[in-house]
Amino acid sequence: MSFIGKAWKVVVGIKDALVLLFMLLFFIALFSILSATPNPGQVREGALYIDLSGYIVEERAAVDPFATLLSGQAPPIEHQARDLVRALDAAASDDRIKAVVIDMSAFVGGGQVHLQAIGEAMDRVRRTEKPVLTYAIGYGDDHMHLAAHASEVWADPLGGALIAGPGGSNLYYAELLDRLNINTRVYRVGEFKSAVEPYILNGPSEAARENLAGLYGALWEEWQANVQKARPALELARVTSDPVAWVEASSGDLAKAALEAGLVDQLGDRIEFGTRIAEIAGEDTWSTLPGAYAMSELTTFLADIGPDMGPGGSSSSNEIAVVTVAGVIVDGDAGPGTAGGTRIADLLDAAIGDDGIKGLVVRVNSPGGSVLASEEIRRAVDRYRAKDIPVAISFANVAASGGYWVATAGDRIFAQPETITGSIGVFAVLPTFEDAAAEIGVSAEGYRTTPLSGQPDLIAGLSPEVDAILQAGVTDTYSDFLSIVGEARGMTTDQVDAVAQGRVWDGGTAMQKSLVDQFGGMEEALAWVASKAELEEGDWRARYLGAAEANYNSLIRQLVDSAAAPAAQMRGGDLFAVAAQRRSALLGQLSRDAQRLAGTQGIQAYCLECPIEARPMSAAETRNVTQIIGAWFAR
């Protein structure tokens, strides 16, 4: 029996090993299939069709295939702004493309700088006498920012358009935290550094309100000027000054009101819209469906024109490196889509030894975050200047707080009038629970050899000595911030402090305050670096640092049953559908605020007023919010 038992154990062990081996081979094969480069197809003569479902972002977040399959929830669709601009510019000179069609039925939004750059690219297409047509059920501010540059703007008869303008509400938790007996210990420097106000106030301070009024007022003026210039016939004042009277004049028919005010040019369903495109670009000989027309999709067209390498293309050996700092700046290797300080510093350090690198452009689209991570990136950028490599900083929608900290390592800063920047200030938040513990009968006592023993103690509370040391550390970090900015901008610390204090500026005002050198985007930044590196036009190419995006993203979305759910939920065009979308954004804010209070580590240089690129909540974030709300009601 002993022999049979041992033999049986051997058989079972072999069986288990084979199962593990086959499972390993299965997952390797699955990953190989997912990673296989999809056939881009062939660009057809007709229209370039751009399905703008989802969000326009600076840097697309990576898709984890296994996490996505296990969760059953696909991440949101993201379009890199530079890809859209590149496609439009290529379409302008491509004889195969007869028109550009932008479907914004499921478009959620993007930042003003990105939208303006795409709009200007649409203008360049139209200047070649190729029409650009847009279609949506309902148009909002971001939709209209793009649609204003179109030849024809179509809306569904059951949709319409509304212009709301920038601004809105933030959430404030002071009363809630008080009810929960949570002591929020705040350490900050800067009268306008309002990132901590949600935890200590029930509304914005007067300083924060003043800052918001100036910022949003400037952004609103820029939006109106850009849209009105692109679409002079638009009765913008009528639409925004008394929206109720405007809508009531059309008996509540938003589509008719939009048509009469010049927001849209035509009302029609998708079939009618497709028939119109077929008149311009030709009928689809491959399809008998009503409203079909000859077209090529964006992904196919991008694959056909190849990667963006600047004016020199792939023929030049001279390279200008481009590194992207997009999203919240955090410690570690996070990203793309989140600016992991170690990841970005490693990318920079890996490229600095390449003799082909003649210059560097740092593209910043971040509201800031960790001071340590911001400094890690700044030091890595500064190592390029130490080797006499010219460095330009290019601001996108947002480059504030930690984002501006990074920018101080550049030789020249480029921004747009719509850029949000500044927010030079720092803070730290530390919740303690001595009152909550006492309420449930928990106490904390012990023996201390020094005033710092066992500190910081989140249950017993912080000693006065620790409290003073933490504030001193934040104050010193602010002084460092002022010194870094002062040295970079040729200003005294007092001059920097006068424009700092956590205050946020639009790009135009930032230039007046000497925080920005020049208006311009990536093109201007690259050209400036090429000039400083003494590179001839056409004799250099751009090299975007970082791993190439995985090819399995689109396939992953198809494999997950719920992949189309976010887009489907966005396709409503009335105010009730907008409210549903805002609900998701509200829950996302709850989750981010809770994480910032409970999970933030170290001193932060973060801008509350600065909008981050909106993304729907993940399944994990949804569970987090549910737990938070459940805890609130449980009390």
C-alpha positions as CSV (number, residue, x, y, z in Angstrom):
1,M,0.0,0.0,0.0
2,S,2.9,2.3,0.8
3,F,4.3,1.8,-2.8
4,I,0.8,2.4,-4.4
5,G,0.4,5.6,-2.3
6,K,3.7,6.9,-3.3
7,A,3.1,6.0,-7.0
8,W,-0.3,7.8,-6.8
9,K,1.3,10.9,-5.4
10,V,3.8,10.9,-8.3
11,V,1.0,10.5,-10.9
12,V,-1.0,13.4,-9.2
13,G,2.2,15.6,-9.2
14,I,2.8,14.9,-12.9
15,K,-0.8,15.7,-13.7
16,D,-0.7,19.0,-11.7
17,A,2.6,19.9,-13.5
18,L,1.1,19.2,-16.9
19,V,-2.0,21.3,-16.1
20,L,0.2,24.2,-15.0
21,L,2.3,23.8,-18.1
22,F,-0.7,23.8,-20.4
23,M,-2.2,26.8,-18.6
24,L,1.1,28.7,-19.1
25,L,1.2,27.8,-22.8
26,F,-2.4,28.9,-23.1
27,F,-1.7,32.3,-21.7
28,I,1.4,32.7,-23.7
29,A,-0.5,31.9,-26.9
30,L,-3.3,34.3,-25.8
31,F,-0.9,37.1,-25.2
32,S,0.8,36.4,-28.6
33,I,-2.6,36.7,-30.3
34,L,-3.5,39.9,-28.5
35,S,-0.1,41.4,-29.3
36,A,-0.1,40.6,-32.9
37,T,-0.1,43.6,-35.1
38,P,-3.6,44.0,-36.7
39,N,-3.8,44.4,-40.4
40,P,-4.3,48.1,-41.0
41,G,-6.2,47.5,-44.2
42,Q,-6.1,49.8,-47.2
43,V,-7.0,53.5,-47.4
44,R,-9.9,53.9,-49.8
45,E,-10.7,56.8,-52.0
46,G,-13.5,58.7,-50.2
47,A,-13.9,60.3,-46.8
48,L,-11.6,60.1,-43.8
49,Y,-14.0,59.0,-41.0
50,I,-13.1,60.0,-37.4
51,D,-15.2,58.4,-34.7
52,L,-14.5,60.7,-31.8
53,S,-16.2,58.5,-29.2
54,G,-14.6,59.1,-25.8
55,Y,-12.0,61.6,-24.8
56,I,-9.2,63.6,-26.3
57,V,-6.0,63.3,-24.2
58,E,-2.4,64.2,-24.3
59,E,-1.1,60.7,-23.7
60,R,-3.3,57.6,-24.0
61,A,-3.3,55.3,-20.9
62,A,-2.0,51.8,-21.4
63,V,-4.5,49.0,-21.4
64,D,-3.7,46.0,-19.2
65,P,-5.2,43.1,-21.2
66,F,-5.5,40.6,-18.3
67,A,-6.9,43.1,-15.8
68,T,-9.4,44.2,-18.4
69,L,-10.5,40.6,-19.2
70,L,-10.7,39.7,-15.6
71,S,-12.8,42.8,-14.7
72,G,-15.0,42.5,-17.7
73,Q,-14.9,46.3,-18.1
74,A,-13.1,48.0,-20.9
75,P,-11.3,51.2,-20.2
76,P,-12.6,54.4,-21.8
77,I,-11.7,55.3,-25.4
78,E,-9.0,57.9,-25.7
79,H,-7.6,59.8,-28.7
80,Q,-4.2,61.4,-28.6
81,A,-4.6,65.0,-29.7
82,R,-1.4,64.9,-31.8
83,D,-2.7,61.8,-33.7
84,L,-5.8,63.7,-34.7
85,V,-3.8,66.8,-35.8
86,R,-1.4,64.6,-37.8
87,A,-4.3,62.7,-39.5
88,L,-6.0,66.0,-40.5
89,D,-2.8,67.5,-41.8
90,A,-2.1,64.4,-43.8
91,A,-5.7,64.3,-45.2
92,A,-5.3,67.8,-46.4
93,S,-2.6,66.8,-48.9
94,D,-3.8,63.2,-49.6
95,D,-5.6,62.9,-53.0
96,R,-7.5,59.8,-51.8
97,I,-9.3,61.9,-49.2
98,K,-12.2,63.9,-50.6
99,A,-13.7,65.0,-47.3
100,V,-13.3,64.6,-43.5
101,V,-16.2,63.3,-41.4
102,I,-16.1,63.7,-37.6
103,D,-18.7,61.8,-35.7
104,M,-19.1,63.3,-32.2
105,S,-22.2,61.3,-31.2
106,A,-20.3,59.8,-28.3
107,F,-17.7,62.5,-27.8
108,V,-17.2,63.4,-24.1
109,G,-14.6,66.2,-24.2
110,G,-11.1,67.5,-24.1
111,G,-9.0,70.5,-23.0
112,Q,-9.2,73.9,-24.7
113,V,-5.6,73.8,-26.0
114,H,-6.1,70.4,-27.6
115,L,-9.5,71.4,-29.1
116,Q,-8.1,74.6,-30.6
117,A,-5.1,72.7,-32.1
118,I,-7.5,70.2,-33.8
119,G,-9.8,73.0,-34.9
120,E,-6.9,74.8,-36.6
121,A,-6.0,71.5,-38.3
122,M,-9.6,71.3,-39.6
123,D,-9.2,74.8,-41.0
124,R,-6.1,73.7,-42.9
125,V,-8.1,70.9,-44.4
126,R,-10.8,73.3,-45.5
127,R,-8.2,75.6,-47.1
128,T,-7.5,72.8,-49.6
129,E,-11.2,73.0,-50.6
130,K,-11.9,69.7,-48.9
131,P,-15.1,69.9,-46.8
132,V,-15.1,68.9,-43.1
133,L,-18.5,67.7,-41.8
134,T,-19.5,66.9,-38.2
135,Y,-22.4,65.0,-36.8
136,A,-23.7,64.7,-33.2
137,I,-27.0,64.2,-31.4
138,G,-26.3,66.9,-29.0
139,Y,-23.5,69.5,-29.1
140,G,-21.9,70.9,-25.9
141,D,-19.1,73.4,-25.3
142,D,-16.3,71.0,-26.4
143,H,-18.3,69.7,-29.4
144,M,-18.9,73.3,-30.6
145,H,-15.2,74.2,-30.1
146,L,-14.5,71.7,-32.9
147,A,-17.7,72.0,-34.9
148,A,-17.2,75.7,-35.3
149,H,-14.3,74.9,-37.7
150,A,-16.4,72.6,-39.9
151,S,-17.9,73.3,-43.3
152,E,-21.2,71.7,-42.3
153,V,-22.5,71.0,-38.8
154,W,-25.2,68.4,-38.6
155,A,-27.4,67.5,-35.6
156,D,-30.1,64.9,-35.1
157,P,-33.6,66.5,-35.1
158,L,-34.1,65.0,-31.6
159,G,-30.9,66.5,-30.3
160,G,-29.7,70.1,-30.2
161,A,-26.9,72.2,-28.7
162,L,-26.3,74.1,-25.5
163,I,-23.4,76.3,-24.4
164,A,-22.7,76.3,-20.7
165,G,-19.3,78.0,-20.3
166,P,-16.5,76.9,-18.0
167,G,-17.0,76.5,-14.3
168,G,-19.0,74.5,-11.9
169,S,-18.9,73.1,-8.3
170,N,-16.3,71.3,-6.2
171,L,-17.2,69.1,-3.3
172,Y,-16.5,70.1,0.3
173,Y,-16.3,67.7,3.2
174,A,-15.6,69.7,6.3
175,E,-18.9,69.1,8.0
176,L,-18.9,65.4,7.0
177,L,-15.4,64.9,8.4
178,D,-16.5,66.7,11.6
179,R,-19.5,64.4,12.0
180,L,-17.1,61.4,11.5
181,N,-14.8,62.9,14.2
182,I,-11.9,62.9,11.7
183,N,-9.3,65.6,12.4
184,T,-7.9,66.9,9.1
185,R,-4.5,68.3,9.7
186,V,-3.5,70.6,6.9
187,Y,-0.1,72.0,6.2
188,R,0.2,74.5,3.4
189,V,1.8,77.7,2.1
190,G,0.0,80.0,-0.3
191,E,-3.0,82.1,0.2
192,F,-4.6,80.7,-3.0
193,K,-3.5,77.1,-2.5
194,S,-7.0,75.8,-2.4
195,A,-6.3,72.1,-2.9
196,V,-6.8,71.5,0.8
197,E,-10.0,73.5,1.2
198,P,-12.5,70.7,0.5
199,Y,-11.3,69.0,3.7
200,I,-11.4,72.1,6.0
201,L,-14.2,74.3,4.6
202,N,-17.7,74.0,3.4
203,G,-17.1,76.2,0.3
204,P,-14.3,78.0,-1.4
205,S,-12.5,80.8,0.4
206,E,-12.7,84.3,-0.9
207,A,-9.2,84.0,-2.2
208,A,-10.0,80.8,-4.1
209,R,-13.3,82.3,-5.4
210,E,-11.3,85.4,-6.7
211,N,-8.8,83.1,-8.3
212,L,-11.5,81.0,-10.0
213,A,-13.3,84.1,-11.3
214,G,-10.2,85.4,-13.0
215,L,-9.1,82.1,-14.4
216,Y,-12.5,80.9,-15.8
217,G,-13.3,84.4,-17.0
218,A,-10.1,84.4,-19.1
219,L,-10.8,80.9,-20.4
220,W,-14.4,81.8,-21.3
221,E,-13.2,84.9,-23.2
222,E,-10.7,82.8,-25.2
223,W,-13.4,80.2,-26.0
224,Q,-15.8,82.7,-27.2
225,A,-13.2,84.5,-29.3
226,N,-12.0,81.3,-30.9
227,V,-15.5,80.0,-31.7
228,Q,-16.8,83.3,-32.9
229,K,-13.8,83.8,-35.2
230,A,-14.3,80.3,-36.7
231,R,-18.1,80.7,-37.1
232,P,-18.9,84.4,-37.4
233,A,-22.6,83.8,-38.1
234,L,-23.1,82.1,-34.7
235,E,-25.4,84.2,-32.5
236,L,-23.3,83.4,-29.4
237,A,-24.5,86.3,-27.3
238,R,-28.1,85.3,-27.8
239,V,-27.4,81.7,-26.9
240,T,-25.5,82.5,-23.7
241,S,-27.0,85.7,-22.3
242,D,-30.6,84.4,-22.0
243,P,-30.7,80.7,-22.8
244,V,-34.3,80.3,-21.5
245,A,-35.7,82.9,-23.9
246,W,-33.7,81.5,-26.7
247,V,-35.1,77.9,-26.2
248,E,-38.6,79.1,-25.5
249,A,-38.6,81.0,-28.8
250,S,-38.4,77.6,-30.5
251,S,-41.1,76.1,-28.2
252,G,-38.5,74.1,-26.4
253,D,-37.2,72.4,-29.6
254,L,-33.4,72.5,-28.9
255,A,-32.5,71.3,-32.4
256,K,-34.6,74.0,-34.1
257,A,-33.2,76.6,-31.6
258,A,-29.6,75.5,-32.5
259,L,-30.3,75.8,-36.2
260,E,-31.8,79.3,-35.9
261,A,-28.9,80.5,-33.8
262,G,-26.3,79.2,-36.2
263,L,-24.9,76.6,-33.9
264,V,-25.7,73.9,-36.5
265,D,-26.3,74.1,-40.3
266,Q,-28.4,71.0,-40.9
267,L,-30.9,68.8,-39.1
268,G,-31.0,65.1,-40.1
269,D,-30.6,61.6,-39.0
270,R,-27.6,59.4,-39.7
271,I,-29.1,58.1,-43.0
272,E,-29.5,61.7,-44.3
273,F,-26.1,62.7,-43.1
274,G,-24.5,59.6,-44.8
275,T,-26.4,60.4,-48.0
276,R,-24.9,63.9,-48.0
277,I,-21.4,62.5,-47.5
278,A,-21.9,60.1,-50.4
279,E,-22.6,63.1,-52.6
280,I,-19.2,64.5,-51.8
281,A,-17.0,61.5,-51.3
282,G,-18.7,58.8,-53.3
283,E,-21.0,55.9,-52.5
284,D,-19.8,52.8,-50.8
285,T,-19.6,50.0,-53.3
286,W,-19.0,47.5,-50.6
287,S,-22.2,48.1,-48.7
288,T,-25.9,48.3,-49.6
289,L,-26.9,49.8,-46.2
290,P,-28.8,53.1,-46.4
291,G,-26.5,56.1,-45.8
292,A,-23.3,54.2,-46.6
293,Y,-20.5,56.1,-48.2
294,A,-16.9,55.4,-49.3
295,M,-14.6,56.0,-46.4
296,S,-11.5,55.0,-44.4
297,E,-11.3,54.9,-40.7
298,L,-8.8,56.9,-38.6
299,T,-6.8,53.9,-37.3
300,T,-6.3,52.7,-40.9
301,F,-5.3,56.1,-42.1
302,L,-2.8,56.6,-39.2
303,A,-1.3,53.2,-39.9
304,D,-0.9,54.1,-43.6
305,I,0.8,57.5,-43.0
306,G,3.2,56.1,-40.3
307,P,4.4,57.6,-37.1
308,D,5.0,61.3,-36.4
309,M,8.7,62.1,-36.8
310,G,8.7,65.8,-37.6
311,P,9.9,67.5,-40.8
312,G,12.9,65.3,-41.3
313,G,10.9,62.0,-41.3
314,S,12.7,58.7,-40.9
315,S,15.6,59.8,-43.1
316,S,17.4,61.9,-40.6
317,S,19.8,60.7,-37.9
318,N,19.4,63.9,-35.9
319,E,16.7,63.5,-33.3
320,I,14.9,65.8,-30.9
321,A,13.6,63.7,-28.0
322,V,10.1,64.4,-26.7
323,V,9.0,63.2,-23.3
324,T,5.4,63.5,-22.1
325,V,4.5,64.4,-18.5
326,A,0.7,63.8,-18.6
327,G,-1.7,63.3,-15.7
328,V,-1.1,63.5,-12.0
329,I,2.6,63.3,-11.0
330,V,3.2,60.4,-8.7
331,D,6.1,58.5,-7.3
332,G,7.3,55.4,-9.0
333,D,6.7,53.8,-12.4
334,A,3.1,54.6,-13.1
335,G,1.9,55.4,-16.6
336,P,1.5,56.2,-19.5
337,G,-1.5,58.4,-18.8
338,T,-0.2,59.0,-15.2
339,A,3.2,60.8,-14.8
340,G,5.2,58.3,-12.8
341,G,8.4,60.2,-11.8
342,T,10.7,57.2,-11.9
343,R,9.4,56.0,-15.2
344,I,9.8,59.4,-16.9
345,A,13.3,60.0,-15.3
346,D,14.4,56.6,-16.6
347,L,13.2,57.4,-20.1
348,L,15.2,60.6,-20.1
349,D,18.3,59.0,-18.6
350,A,18.2,56.1,-21.1
351,A,18.2,58.5,-24.1
352,I,20.7,61.1,-22.9
353,G,23.7,59.0,-23.9
354,D,22.5,58.7,-27.5
355,D,24.7,60.8,-29.7
356,G,21.8,61.3,-32.1
357,I,19.8,63.3,-29.6
358,K,20.4,67.0,-30.3
359,G,17.6,68.5,-28.3
360,L,14.7,67.8,-25.9
361,V,11.1,69.0,-25.7
362,V,9.2,68.2,-22.5
363,R,5.4,68.2,-23.1
364,V,3.5,68.9,-19.9
365,N,-0.2,68.3,-19.4
366,S,-0.4,67.9,-15.6
367,P,-2.0,69.5,-12.6
368,G,1.0,68.4,-10.5
369,G,1.2,66.0,-7.6
370,S,4.1,64.6,-5.7
371,V,6.9,67.1,-5.0
372,L,9.5,64.3,-4.9
373,A,8.4,62.9,-8.2
374,S,8.3,66.4,-9.8
375,E,11.8,67.0,-8.6
376,E,13.0,63.6,-9.9
377,I,11.7,64.6,-13.4
378,R,13.2,68.1,-13.1
379,R,16.6,66.8,-12.2
380,A,16.5,64.3,-15.2
381,V,15.6,67.2,-17.5
382,D,18.4,69.3,-16.0
383,R,20.9,66.7,-16.9
384,Y,20.3,67.5,-20.6
385,R,21.0,71.1,-20.1
386,A,24.2,70.2,-18.2
387,K,25.3,68.5,-21.5
388,D,24.5,71.7,-23.4
389,I,21.5,70.1,-25.0
390,P,18.7,72.7,-25.6
391,V,15.5,72.0,-23.8
392,A,12.1,73.5,-24.5
393,I,9.0,73.0,-22.4
394,S,5.7,72.8,-24.2
395,F,2.5,73.4,-22.1
396,A,-0.8,71.8,-23.2
397,N,-4.1,72.3,-21.4
398,V,-2.7,72.3,-17.8
399,A,0.9,72.7,-16.5
400,A,0.5,73.8,-12.9
401,S,2.0,73.3,-9.5
402,G,4.2,70.1,-9.9
403,G,3.8,70.5,-13.6
404,Y,5.4,74.0,-13.4
405,W,8.0,72.6,-11.0
406,V,9.1,70.3,-13.8
407,A,9.1,73.2,-16.3
408,T,11.7,75.1,-14.5
409,A,14.4,72.8,-15.9
410,G,13.8,74.1,-19.5
411,D,15.5,76.9,-21.4
412,R,12.3,78.2,-22.9
413,I,8.6,77.7,-22.0
414,F,5.9,77.6,-24.6
415,A,2.2,77.9,-23.7
416,Q,-1.1,78.8,-25.3
417,P,-3.5,81.5,-24.1
418,E,-5.9,78.8,-22.9
419,T,-3.2,77.0,-20.9
420,I,-3.8,76.8,-17.1
421,T,-0.6,77.2,-15.3
422,G,1.0,78.6,-12.1
423,S,-0.3,77.3,-8.8
424,I,3.1,77.7,-7.2
425,G,2.5,76.4,-3.7
426,V,2.6,73.2,-1.7
427,F,0.6,71.4,0.9
428,A,0.2,68.2,2.8
429,V,-2.9,66.6,4.4
430,L,-2.8,64.1,7.3
431,P,-6.0,62.8,8.9
432,T,-5.9,61.7,12.6
433,F,-8.6,59.8,14.4
434,E,-8.2,60.6,18.1
435,D,-11.8,61.9,18.5
436,A,-13.2,59.0,16.5
437,A,-11.2,56.5,18.6
438,A,-12.4,58.1,21.9
439,E,-16.0,57.9,20.8
440,I,-15.8,54.1,20.4
441,G,-13.8,53.6,23.6
442,V,-10.3,53.2,22.1
443,S,-7.4,55.0,23.7
444,A,-3.6,55.1,23.0
445,E,-1.0,55.5,25.7
446,G,2.6,54.5,26.2
447,Y,6.1,55.6,27.1
448,R,8.1,58.1,25.1
449,T,11.8,58.8,25.3
450,T,11.6,62.0,23.2
451,P,8.7,64.3,22.1
452,L,8.9,62.5,18.7
453,S,8.7,58.9,19.9
454,G,5.9,57.1,18.2
455,Q,5.0,60.2,16.1
456,P,3.1,60.8,14.0
457,D,0.4,58.9,15.9
458,L,-2.8,58.8,14.0
459,I,-4.8,57.4,16.9
460,A,-3.4,59.4,19.9
461,G,-3.0,62.5,17.7
462,L,0.0,64.5,16.8
463,S,2.3,66.2,19.4
464,P,2.8,70.0,19.1
465,E,6.4,69.3,18.2
466,V,5.5,67.1,15.3
467,D,2.8,69.5,14.2
468,A,5.4,72.3,14.1
469,I,8.0,70.2,12.3
470,L,5.5,69.1,9.5
471,Q,4.5,72.7,8.9
472,A,8.2,73.7,8.8
473,G,8.9,71.1,6.2
474,V,6.0,72.3,4.0
475,T,7.2,76.0,4.4
476,D,10.8,75.0,3.5
477,T,9.5,73.1,0.4
478,Y,7.7,76.2,-0.7
479,S,10.9,78.2,-0.3
480,D,12.6,75.7,-2.4
481,F,9.9,76.0,-5.0
482,L,10.3,79.8,-5.1
483,S,14.1,79.5,-5.4
484,I,13.8,77.0,-8.3
485,V,11.3,79.2,-10.1
486,G,13.3,82.4,-9.4
487,E,16.6,80.9,-10.7
488,A,14.8,79.6,-13.8
489,R,12.9,82.8,-14.6
490,G,15.6,85.3,-13.6
491,M,13.4,86.7,-10.7
492,T,14.0,87.3,-7.0
493,T,12.1,85.0,-4.6
494,D,10.0,88.0,-3.6
495,Q,9.0,88.6,-7.2
496,V,8.1,84.9,-7.6
497,D,6.2,85.0,-4.3
498,A,4.1,87.9,-5.6
499,V,2.8,85.7,-8.5
500,A,2.8,82.5,-6.5
501,Q,0.9,81.8,-3.3
502,G,-0.8,79.0,-5.1
503,R,-2.5,81.3,-7.5
504,V,-3.5,79.8,-10.9
505,W,-3.2,81.8,-14.2
506,D,-4.3,81.5,-17.8
507,G,-1.5,81.4,-20.4
508,G,-1.9,85.0,-21.4
509,T,-1.6,86.3,-17.9
510,A,1.2,83.9,-17.1
511,M,3.2,85.5,-19.9
512,Q,2.6,88.9,-18.5
513,K,3.8,87.6,-15.1
514,S,7.0,86.2,-16.8
515,L,6.1,82.6,-16.1
516,V,5.9,81.8,-19.8
517,D,8.3,82.9,-22.6
518,Q,6.3,82.5,-25.8
519,F,2.9,81.5,-27.2
520,G,3.1,78.3,-29.3
521,G,2.5,74.6,-29.3
522,M,4.6,71.5,-30.0
523,E,5.5,72.7,-33.5
524,E,7.0,76.0,-32.2
525,A,8.8,74.2,-29.4
526,L,10.4,71.7,-31.7
527,A,11.4,74.4,-34.2
528,W,13.0,76.4,-31.4
529,V,15.0,73.5,-30.2
530,A,16.1,72.7,-33.8
531,S,17.2,76.2,-34.2
532,K,19.2,76.2,-31.0
533,A,20.8,72.9,-31.9
534,E,21.7,74.4,-35.3
535,L,19.8,71.8,-37.2
536,E,18.7,72.6,-40.8
537,E,15.0,72.4,-41.7
538,G,14.3,68.9,-42.9
539,D,17.4,67.4,-41.3
540,W,15.9,66.3,-38.0
541,R,13.1,64.1,-36.7
542,A,11.1,63.9,-33.4
543,R,11.5,60.9,-31.2
544,Y,8.8,60.3,-28.6
545,L,10.4,58.5,-25.7
546,G,8.6,55.6,-24.2
547,A,7.5,52.1,-25.2
548,A,5.3,51.9,-28.3
549,E,1.6,51.4,-27.6
550,A,0.5,47.8,-27.5
551,N,-1.4,46.6,-30.6
552,Y,-4.0,44.6,-28.7
553,N,-6.1,47.5,-27.4
554,S,-8.8,47.4,-30.0
555,L,-9.0,43.6,-29.8
556,I,-9.3,43.7,-26.0
557,R,-12.2,46.1,-26.3
558,Q,-14.0,43.6,-28.7
559,L,-13.4,40.7,-26.3
560,V,-14.9,42.4,-23.3
561,D,-18.7,42.3,-23.5
562,S,-19.1,45.7,-21.8
563,A,-16.6,47.4,-24.0
564,A,-19.2,49.3,-25.9
565,A,-21.2,50.3,-22.8
566,P,-19.5,53.6,-22.1
567,A,-19.9,54.8,-25.7
568,A,-23.5,53.6,-25.7
569,Q,-24.3,55.5,-22.6
570,M,-22.8,58.7,-24.1
571,R,-24.9,58.6,-27.2
572,G,-27.9,60.4,-25.7
573,G,-28.0,64.1,-26.6
574,D,-30.5,65.6,-24.2
575,L,-30.0,67.3,-20.8
576,F,-31.0,64.1,-19.0
577,A,-28.2,62.2,-20.7
578,V,-25.8,64.9,-19.8
579,A,-26.9,64.6,-16.2
580,A,-26.2,60.9,-16.3
581,Q,-22.7,61.6,-17.6
582,R,-22.1,64.2,-14.9
583,R,-23.2,61.6,-12.2
584,S,-20.3,59.4,-13.2
585,A,-17.9,62.4,-13.1
586,L,-19.2,63.3,-9.6
587,L,-18.6,59.8,-8.3
588,G,-15.1,59.9,-9.8
589,Q,-14.4,63.2,-7.9
590,L,-15.6,61.5,-4.7
591,S,-13.2,58.7,-5.2
592,R,-10.2,61.0,-6.1
593,D,-10.9,63.2,-3.1
594,A,-11.1,60.3,-0.7
595,Q,-7.8,58.9,-2.1
596,R,-6.1,62.3,-1.7
597,L,-7.2,62.5,1.9
598,A,-6.4,58.9,2.9
599,G,-3.7,57.8,0.4
600,T,-1.5,60.8,-0.4
601,Q,2.1,60.3,0.6
602,G,4.5,63.2,1.1
603,I,4.3,66.9,0.3
604,Q,2.1,67.7,-2.7
605,A,2.4,70.4,-5.4
606,Y,-1.1,69.9,-6.8
607,C,-3.7,72.3,-8.4
608,L,-7.3,71.8,-7.3
609,E,-8.7,74.3,-9.8
610,C,-6.9,72.6,-12.7
611,P,-9.1,70.2,-14.6
612,I,-7.5,66.8,-15.2
613,E,-8.4,64.8,-18.3
614,A,-11.7,63.3,-17.4
615,R,-12.0,59.5,-17.4
616,P,-14.9,57.3,-16.3
617,M,-14.4,55.5,-13.1
618,S,-13.0,52.0,-13.2
619,A,-14.7,49.1,-11.5
620,A,-12.3,49.5,-8.5
621,E,-13.1,53.2,-8.1
622,T,-16.8,52.4,-8.3
623,R,-16.4,49.9,-5.4
624,N,-14.4,52.5,-3.5
625,V,-17.1,55.1,-3.8
626,T,-19.8,52.6,-2.8
627,Q,-17.8,51.7,0.4
628,I,-17.3,55.4,1.2
629,I,-21.0,56.2,0.8
630,G,-21.9,53.1,2.8
631,A,-19.6,54.2,5.7
632,W,-21.2,57.7,5.7
633,F,-24.8,56.4,6.0
634,A,-23.7,53.8,8.6
635,R,-22.9,56.6,10.9
